[in-house]
């Protein structure tokens, strides 16, 4: 098992990755497994599913193709062709014209970056090495839909909308709060439900679905006055600063931005165009007329801890299943309670995909945290099946 937590708080959970490898005729080079299906990667209905989404899929497709060799180890060349619709009409399938020395006519290979399954070589090809692509990162477009569904599903649960992320405590020299994108979406969904106008999936206003986060800087309290922050910025681990997309100083505007959240009078709220606070970043609040003995600029640290898998019982292959493959990749959301929600299989036989998704109901994790507060995060899980006894 491995757990990886990239800087943007997206993480990949992979369980017992299994790679089937053979040896070349010379016994020196690892080979990928050749598909037993004659149409594998040769038709839009049965593409090589490399995963990665539009953000990373192109690079993964190239790595897949660069691994392939001709039947006698010939180096191949490839050129991209116009994409075609998948048979279900929901996605596009990319096509590549492949050649190698001695090939009478070019071969057209079909690749899919929207799904991910065990990778094989098409018939008529070998490999110069194992594919070694690894599990793709979560698809951010799928994650956005999963977050939207989750927020709407939990709109009636007061405990599902957890407390804000605390920044710097609540001392007299200024502290603050932070709200990642999911917290904002979940609070908006709950406020709409309580108002009798619940959000509907697919029709949620763009200002709510667009990734953003909010940071609140509390005022400094002097003996006779209250000093509000004049500016808020985010600084990355290298010290590079990013200004807020919008700065709100009026109590009414902050209340509309953060329904149901009470902040001290004199607080300032800043909207940033990222999905949430990231580890190693710092919020910098500027107080030009600081209280005596207080600094003009205060830094509010952001610290993160990664996810930790607690319970992950492996499912048994469905009775009578004859599908090729030993695992299914699933994208889900780890919620604030450590449950795996809104799971979607990224490909594979229907029976195995259904069993993999159902198995997640029994899985639990310690969610990633920001300054101790839980963070809902998209994950990709590789679920390996136990053999039928």
C-alpha positions as CSV (number, residue, x, y, z in Angstrom):
1,X,0.0,0.0,0.0
2,X,1.1,3.5,-0.7
3,X,-0.4,6.9,0.0
4,X,0.8,10.0,-1.8
5,X,-0.4,13.5,-1.0
6,X,0.5,16.1,-3.6
7,X,0.7,19.8,-2.8
8,X,-2.9,20.5,-3.8
9,X,-4.2,18.1,-1.2
10,X,-5.2,15.6,-3.9
11,X,-4.0,12.1,-3.1
12,X,-3.7,8.7,-4.6
13,X,-4.3,5.5,-2.6
14,X,-3.0,2.4,-4.3
15,X,-3.3,-1.1,-2.9
16,X,-1.1,-3.9,-3.9
17,X,-0.3,-2.8,-7.5
18,X,0.2,-5.9,-9.5
19,X,2.3,-5.8,-12.7
20,X,2.7,-8.9,-14.9
21,X,6.1,-9.0,-16.5
22,X,7.8,-11.5,-18.7
23,X,11.3,-11.6,-20.3
24,X,12.5,-10.9,-23.8
25,X,14.0,-13.6,-25.9
26,X,17.4,-12.6,-24.7
27,X,16.1,-12.7,-21.1
28,X,17.2,-9.2,-20.4
29,X,14.3,-6.8,-20.9
30,X,11.1,-6.9,-18.9
31,X,8.0,-7.1,-21.2
32,X,4.4,-6.1,-20.7
33,X,1.7,-8.7,-21.2
34,X,0.1,-9.0,-24.7
35,X,-3.7,-8.9,-24.8
36,X,-5.6,-12.1,-25.7
37,X,-8.2,-9.9,-27.4
38,X,-7.6,-9.3,-31.1
39,X,-9.3,-5.9,-31.0
40,X,-7.5,-4.5,-27.9
41,X,-6.4,-0.9,-28.7
42,X,-7.4,-1.4,-32.3
43,X,-11.0,-0.3,-32.0
44,X,-12.8,2.6,-30.2
45,X,-14.9,0.0,-28.3
46,X,-11.8,-1.6,-26.7
47,X,-9.1,1.1,-26.3
48,X,-6.0,1.0,-24.1
49,X,-7.3,2.8,-21.0
50,X,-4.3,4.9,-19.8
51,X,-6.2,7.3,-17.5
52,X,-5.0,10.7,-16.5
53,X,-7.8,12.9,-17.8
54,X,-7.2,15.8,-20.2
55,X,-4.6,17.3,-17.7
56,X,-2.2,14.3,-17.7
57,X,-3.7,11.9,-20.3
58,X,-1.6,13.1,-23.2
59,X,1.7,12.5,-21.4
60,X,0.5,9.1,-20.2
61,X,-0.5,8.1,-23.8
62,X,2.9,9.0,-25.1
63,X,4.6,7.0,-22.3
64,X,2.4,4.0,-23.2
65,X,3.3,4.3,-26.9
66,X,7.0,4.9,-26.3
67,X,7.0,1.6,-24.4
68,X,5.7,-0.5,-27.3
69,X,7.9,-2.3,-29.8
70,X,7.3,-4.3,-32.9
71,X,7.1,-8.1,-32.7
72,X,10.9,-8.5,-33.0
73,X,11.7,-5.5,-30.8
74,X,11.5,-2.9,-33.5
75,X,11.3,0.7,-32.4
76,X,8.0,2.3,-33.3
77,X,7.1,5.8,-34.4
78,X,3.6,7.3,-33.9
79,X,1.6,10.3,-35.0
80,X,-1.7,11.5,-33.5
81,X,-4.8,11.4,-35.6
82,X,-8.2,13.1,-35.0
83,X,-10.1,11.7,-32.1
84,X,-13.4,9.8,-32.5
85,X,-16.4,9.4,-30.3
86,X,-16.5,6.5,-27.9
87,X,-19.3,4.0,-28.6
88,X,-21.4,5.4,-25.8
89,X,-20.9,9.0,-27.1
90,X,-19.9,10.2,-23.7
91,X,-16.1,10.6,-24.2
92,X,-13.6,10.9,-27.0
93,X,-11.1,8.2,-28.0
94,X,-7.7,9.3,-29.2
95,X,-6.1,7.6,-32.2
96,X,-2.5,7.2,-33.2
97,X,-0.9,6.0,-36.4
98,X,1.9,3.6,-35.5
99,X,4.7,2.4,-37.7
100,X,7.9,0.3,-37.4
101,X,10.4,-1.0,-39.9
102,X,9.1,-3.8,-42.0
103,X,5.4,-3.1,-41.3
104,X,3.5,-3.3,-44.5
105,X,0.8,-0.7,-43.5
106,X,0.5,1.5,-40.5
107,X,-1.6,0.3,-37.5
108,X,-4.2,2.6,-35.9
109,X,-4.2,2.3,-32.1
110,X,-7.0,3.7,-29.9
111,X,-6.3,5.2,-26.4
112,X,-8.6,6.4,-23.7
113,X,-7.5,8.9,-21.0
114,X,-10.9,9.1,-19.3
115,X,-10.6,5.5,-17.9
116,X,-7.9,3.4,-16.4
117,X,-7.4,-0.4,-16.3
118,X,-4.5,-2.8,-16.4
119,X,-2.4,-2.0,-19.4
120,X,-1.6,-4.6,-22.0
121,X,0.2,-4.6,-25.4
122,X,-2.0,-5.0,-28.5
123,X,-1.5,-8.2,-30.5
124,X,1.4,-7.8,-32.9
125,X,3.4,-5.7,-30.5
126,X,5.8,-6.3,-27.6
127,X,7.4,-3.9,-25.1
128,X,10.9,-2.6,-24.4
129,X,10.1,-2.4,-20.7
130,X,7.2,-2.5,-18.3
131,X,4.7,0.3,-18.7
132,X,5.3,1.7,-15.2
133,X,2.7,4.4,-15.7
134,X,1.4,4.1,-12.1
135,X,-2.1,5.0,-11.0
136,X,-3.3,8.3,-12.5
137,X,-4.0,11.2,-10.2
138,X,-7.7,12.0,-9.5
139,X,-9.5,13.5,-12.4
140,X,-10.3,17.1,-11.3
141,X,-13.4,17.3,-13.5
142,X,-14.8,14.1,-12.1
143,X,-13.9,15.3,-8.6
144,X,-15.8,18.6,-9.1
145,X,-19.0,16.6,-9.9
146,X,-18.4,14.2,-6.9
147,X,-17.9,17.2,-4.5
148,X,-21.2,18.7,-5.8
149,X,-23.2,15.5,-5.3
150,X,-21.7,15.0,-1.9
151,X,-22.5,18.5,-0.7
152,X,-26.1,18.2,-1.9
153,X,-26.4,14.7,-0.3
154,X,-25.2,16.0,3.1
155,X,-27.1,19.3,3.0
156,X,-29.5,18.1,5.7
157,X,-26.8,16.9,8.0
158,X,-25.6,19.7,10.3
159,X,-22.5,17.7,11.3
160,X,-21.4,17.1,7.8
161,X,-20.6,20.8,7.4
162,X,-17.6,20.8,9.8
163,X,-16.0,23.7,11.6
164,X,-13.7,26.0,9.7
165,X,-10.0,25.7,9.6
166,X,-8.3,27.8,12.3
167,X,-5.4,30.0,11.5
168,X,-3.2,31.4,14.2
169,X,-5.5,31.0,17.2
170,X,-7.8,33.7,18.5
171,X,-5.4,36.0,20.4
172,X,-5.8,39.8,20.6
173,X,-3.2,40.4,17.9
174,X,-5.2,38.8,15.2
175,X,-5.9,35.2,14.1
176,X,-8.1,33.9,11.4
177,X,-10.1,31.1,9.7
178,X,-9.9,29.4,6.4
179,X,-12.6,27.6,4.3
180,X,-11.6,25.3,1.5
181,X,-13.7,24.9,-1.6
182,X,-15.7,21.9,-0.3
183,X,-16.5,23.6,3.0
184,X,-17.9,26.6,1.1
185,X,-19.9,24.4,-1.3
186,X,-21.3,22.3,1.6
187,X,-22.3,25.4,3.6
188,X,-24.0,26.9,0.6
189,X,-25.9,23.6,0.0
190,X,-27.0,23.5,3.6
191,X,-28.1,27.2,3.6
192,X,-30.1,26.6,0.4
193,X,-31.8,23.5,1.9
194,X,-32.7,25.4,5.1
195,X,-34.1,28.2,3.0
196,X,-36.4,25.8,1.1
197,X,-34.5,26.2,-2.2
198,X,-32.2,23.1,-2.2
199,X,-29.4,23.0,-4.8
200,X,-29.9,20.7,-7.7
201,X,-27.0,18.8,-9.2
202,X,-26.0,20.2,-12.6
203,X,-27.7,23.5,-11.9
204,X,-25.5,24.8,-9.0
205,X,-24.4,28.4,-9.7
206,X,-21.0,28.8,-11.2
207,X,-19.7,31.0,-8.4
208,X,-20.2,28.0,-6.1
209,X,-18.7,25.2,-8.3
210,X,-15.7,27.2,-9.5
211,X,-12.7,26.2,-7.2
212,X,-12.1,28.9,-4.6
213,X,-11.3,29.3,-0.9
214,X,-11.8,32.0,1.6
215,X,-9.5,33.2,4.3
216,X,-10.6,35.5,7.2
217,X,-8.2,37.6,9.2
218,X,-9.5,38.7,12.6
219,X,-8.8,42.3,13.7
220,X,-6.2,43.3,16.2
221,X,-7.7,44.6,19.4
222,X,-6.0,47.5,21.1
223,X,-7.1,49.0,24.4
224,X,-9.3,51.7,22.8
225,X,-9.6,50.6,19.1
226,X,-10.0,47.7,16.7
227,X,-7.5,47.5,13.8
228,X,-8.6,45.6,10.7
229,X,-6.2,44.0,8.2
230,X,-5.7,46.1,5.1
231,X,-4.5,43.3,2.9
232,X,-4.3,39.5,2.8
233,X,-1.9,37.4,0.6
234,X,-0.9,33.8,0.3
235,X,2.8,33.0,0.2
236,X,4.0,29.6,-1.1
237,X,6.9,27.7,0.4
238,X,9.4,29.7,-1.7
239,X,8.0,33.0,-0.4
240,X,6.2,34.0,-3.6
241,X,3.0,35.9,-2.8
242,X,-0.4,35.8,-4.5
243,X,-2.9,38.5,-4.1
244,X,-6.6,37.8,-3.3
245,X,-9.1,37.7,-6.2
246,X,-11.4,39.7,-4.0
247,X,-11.2,41.4,-0.6
248,X,-14.3,41.9,1.6
249,X,-14.3,44.3,4.5
250,X,-18.0,44.9,5.2
251,X,-19.8,42.6,7.6
252,X,-22.7,42.2,5.3
253,X,-20.5,41.0,2.4
254,X,-18.7,38.6,4.6
255,X,-22.0,37.2,5.9
256,X,-23.1,36.5,2.3
257,X,-19.8,34.9,1.5
258,X,-19.9,32.7,4.6
259,X,-23.5,31.9,5.4
260,X,-23.9,30.7,9.0
261,X,-20.3,31.7,10.1
262,X,-19.9,34.3,12.8
263,X,-16.7,36.4,12.8
264,X,-15.6,39.3,15.0
265,X,-16.5,42.8,13.9
266,X,-13.6,44.3,11.9
267,X,-12.7,41.0,10.2
268,X,-11.5,41.0,6.6
269,X,-12.2,38.1,4.2
270,X,-10.2,37.3,1.1
271,X,-11.2,35.0,-1.8
272,X,-8.5,33.0,-3.5
273,X,-8.9,31.0,-6.7
274,X,-7.5,27.7,-5.4
275,X,-9.4,24.7,-4.0
276,X,-8.0,25.1,-0.4
277,X,-5.1,25.9,1.9
278,X,-2.0,23.9,1.0
279,X,0.7,22.6,3.2
280,X,3.7,24.9,3.5
281,X,1.7,28.0,2.5
282,X,1.4,31.0,4.7
283,X,-1.4,33.6,5.0
284,X,0.1,37.1,5.4
285,X,-2.2,39.7,7.0
286,X,-1.1,43.4,6.9
287,X,-2.1,45.7,9.7
288,X,-0.8,49.2,8.7
289,X,-1.9,50.8,12.0
290,X,-1.0,47.9,14.3
291,X,-1.5,48.0,18.0
292,X,1.5,49.0,20.2
293,X,3.8,46.1,20.5
294,X,2.2,44.2,17.6
295,X,3.8,43.7,14.2
296,X,2.5,45.3,11.0
297,X,2.4,42.0,9.2
298,X,1.3,38.7,10.8
299,X,2.0,35.3,9.2
300,X,-0.6,32.6,9.8
301,X,0.9,29.1,9.1
302,X,-0.9,26.3,7.2
303,X,0.2,22.8,8.1
304,X,-1.2,19.6,6.6
305,X,-1.0,15.9,7.4
306,X,-1.7,13.1,4.9
307,X,-4.4,10.5,4.8
308,X,-4.0,7.1,6.5
309,X,-5.9,4.0,5.5
310,X,-7.5,2.4,8.6
311,X,-9.8,-0.4,7.2
312,X,-9.6,-1.8,3.7
313,X,-11.1,-5.3,3.4
314,X,-10.4,-6.8,0.0
315,X,-13.5,-8.0,-1.9
316,X,-13.7,-11.5,-3.4
317,X,-14.2,-11.9,-7.1
318,X,-17.9,-12.4,-8.0
319,X,-18.8,-16.1,-8.4
320,X,-18.5,-17.3,-11.9
321,X,-16.4,-14.2,-13.0
322,X,-14.1,-14.9,-15.8
323,X,-12.8,-11.4,-16.5
324,X,-9.2,-10.8,-17.3
325,X,-7.5,-8.7,-14.6
326,X,-6.9,-8.7,-10.9
327,X,-7.9,-5.1,-9.8
328,X,-10.2,-2.2,-10.5
329,X,-9.3,1.5,-10.2
330,X,-12.0,3.6,-8.5
331,X,-12.1,7.4,-7.9
332,X,-13.9,8.5,-4.8
333,X,-14.1,11.3,-2.2
334,X,-12.7,10.7,1.3
335,X,-15.1,12.8,3.4
336,X,-14.4,14.5,6.7
337,X,-15.4,11.4,8.6
338,X,-13.0,9.2,6.7
339,X,-15.7,7.4,4.6
340,X,-15.2,6.8,0.8
341,X,-18.1,8.4,-1.0
342,X,-19.4,9.0,-4.5
343,X,-17.2,6.2,-5.9
344,X,-16.9,5.7,-9.6
345,X,-15.0,2.8,-11.3
346,X,-12.6,4.1,-13.9
347,X,-13.1,1.0,-16.1
348,X,-13.1,-2.7,-16.2
349,X,-15.7,-5.5,-16.4
350,X,-19.1,-4.4,-15.0
351,X,-19.2,-7.2,-12.3
352,X,-15.8,-6.3,-11.0
353,X,-16.5,-2.6,-11.1
354,X,-19.7,-3.0,-9.2
355,X,-18.0,-5.2,-6.6
356,X,-15.2,-2.8,-6.1
357,X,-17.5,0.2,-5.6
358,X,-19.6,-1.8,-3.1
359,X,-16.5,-2.9,-1.2
360,X,-15.7,0.8,-0.4
361,X,-18.7,1.0,2.0
362,X,-16.6,-1.0,4.5
363,X,-13.4,1.0,4.0
364,X,-12.4,3.8,6.5
365,X,-9.5,6.2,6.5
366,X,-8.1,9.0,8.7
367,X,-8.7,11.9,6.4
368,X,-6.0,14.4,5.5
369,X,-6.0,17.4,7.8
370,X,-5.2,21.1,7.6
371,X,-4.2,22.7,10.9
372,X,-6.0,19.7,12.5
373,X,-9.3,20.1,10.6
374,X,-10.4,17.3,8.3
375,X,-10.2,17.9,4.6
376,X,-12.4,16.2,2.0
377,X,-10.2,14.9,-0.8
378,X,-10.5,13.1,-4.1
379,X,-8.7,9.8,-4.2
380,X,-7.9,7.1,-6.8
381,X,-7.9,3.6,-5.3
382,X,-6.6,0.4,-6.8
383,X,-8.7,-2.4,-5.4
384,X,-7.3,-5.9,-5.8
385,X,-9.6,-8.9,-5.6
386,X,-9.1,-12.0,-3.5
387,X,-9.4,-15.2,-5.4
388,X,-12.6,-17.2,-4.9
389,X,-11.8,-20.0,-2.3
